[in-house]
Amino acid sequence: MRARSFLYPIIGAAGLLAGCSSASSSDTASDKPESEVPANSQLDAVYVTATQPAQSLSLPGELESYFQTDISPRVSAYVLRLHADIGDHVRQGQVLADLDAPELTAALNEAASKQKAAEAVLQSSRGTYHRLRQTARTAGAIAPLQLAQARTQVITDSLNVAAAQSHYNAAKQMTNYLHLTAPFAGVITERNLSPGAAVGTGGPGSLPLFKLRQLSRLRLRVAVPEAYVAEVHQGSPVEFSVKPFPGRIFVGRITRIAGSVQAATRSEQIEIDIPNAKEDLKPGMFASASLPITRPQSSIFVPKSSIVTTAERTYVIRIAQGHASLVDIQQGDENNGQVQVFGKLKAGDVVLHTGTEDVAEQQAVQVAVK
């Protein structure tokens, strides 16, 4: 009995020591950091590429009529008749409205009378001159001075007729302004006055009688940021879309480039001519244009998934001789899942396809290059 009781304390002490040893080992294991990337695991990697991709620049634009104008009277008058209204398609030279100005008609009649009177005086002086010439064939019948005076009178009356003719033409032109005509074929988009309204020669705040726009041909105006003006060229294709036709793509080509950067917006204006025979597109519509952009130098690209972004830095993980290196980069444009990067990288370098913060600097990593 004594021997058995003596063994119990020894066994208990051994168990206590074993328990302490196990607890100590457990604490040591928990303090040691565990890597989520096992040393013998194999990660996917890709080569860094250098390309000169054709990219597109998305910019807002606005559609405008190729030709548009306000049609206002050039004389003070009253609206007599209207021959066109809003929405009407008109042809070039078509009369849109007739105006009434009695004083202009009176001036034209007066000018016509003066012209006829001048022509009558000229006809009389010519007859006198011809008779004197006939009489002068008889020696001494007519003094040379009298014949010369008759000839001078004919010249003076001829000049009076020319002046009367010019005065009549001016008066006639003024009466022609009483008929407003379309300067080009298009659509009347506004009519602001009605028959009987008094109209004038225009001025600040005055409304035009009509607004005329050409719809069969439009201009798309786009402001290109200063950073891209060197990459925009005349004749380059441009695709654009408008909200009234979702999913439909319209195509044009750059027709005009302003050649000057506007100081207020730091952009250059370009224009794209758009055929619009069916008149689906309307002036004033906003468009989203896609301009082809080609960088003059090759750029370094990596997959978007390769980039690791933390609060302190943005980097990719380069693998060289089986070890990782964290390379700081700056991001540029993105194109089809590839991101333009700037940093200490070159074409042919190997980077992890999927970057992770679990890979440390100079950590041994096995990779399989895709």
Secondary structure, 3 states (H helix, E strand, C coil): CHHHHHHHHHHHHHHHHHHHHHHHHHHHHHHCCCCCCCCCCEEEEEECEEECCEEEEEEEEEEEECCEEEECCCCCEEEEEECCCCCCEECCCCEEEEEECHHHHHHHHHHHHHHHHHHHHHHHHHHHHHHHHHHHCCCCCCCHHHHHHHHHHHHHHHHHHHHHHHHHHHHHHHHHCCEEECCCCEEEEEECCCCCCEECCCCCCCCCCEEEECCCEEEEEEEEEHHHHHHCCCCCEEEEEECCCCCCCEEEEEEEEEEEEECCCCEEEEEEEEECCCCCCCCCCEEEEEEEEECCCCEEEEEHHHCEECCCCEEEEEEECCEEEEEEEEEEEEECCEEEEEECCCCCCEEECCCCCCCCCCCECEEEEC
